[in-house]
Amino acid sequence: MQKKTSNKIRLTSWAQVREAFRSKELRQAGYSEGAVVMSDTLLDLHGKAHRERRRIENRLFRREIFSYWEHEVLGKTIDVTLNPFVQSKQGDLSVIGYRCAMNLTATIAGIDQDPSDTKQTETLYGIVKKFSEGATLLHSTRNKDEVRQEVKEAMEHFAKDFFDPSRSSERDMYGNATMGYEKKMICPKMF
């Protein structure tokens, strides 16, 4: 690897790329501009903070959790998401795919939302699209401060309409106690 004076490293071979990806100190720089939404996310953390967060989030990727999602969540969520497009006999594939990913992510993350509720889905879709705009701010041709402000407003809207009610319903359902294995299987999205 050859160093440049700007503290960036230029990778010139496949072996160097492989070595870089295996580095525990590798830092993803593409989301720094979009810190308004990406700050402290697994994608943006590096070093010890990244490893600690990854260790916590790895629980989401256990075999039994994947099995639950595959058999109990995936098909139902996709069917409900596709239904309006099937009913109208038309749809934009990029919108359909985005909505499927959005609804699955929300379900797995523990967000209480009903993909069959058109108004709620439209609201969440607008918020998530704004989050995406913030995450890719580096490439935006818009005024970056304006986009950051819009993202902050979307985050407040998300917290008020989706996150806070979901957190409250989880606490009502399970309390603040540590959940046992059976409850984890009912609600694996929390782990």
Secondary structure, 3 states (H helix, E strand, C coil): CEECCCCCEECCCHHHHHHHHHCCCCCCCCCHHHHHHHCCCCCCCCHHHHHHHHHHHHHHHCHHHHHHHHHHHHHHHHHHHHHHHHHHCCCCHHHHHHHHHHHHHHHHHCCCCCCCCHHHHHHHHHHHHHHHHHHCHHHCCCCHHHHHHHHHHHHHHHHHHHHHHHHHHHHHHHCCCCCCHHHHHHCHHHC
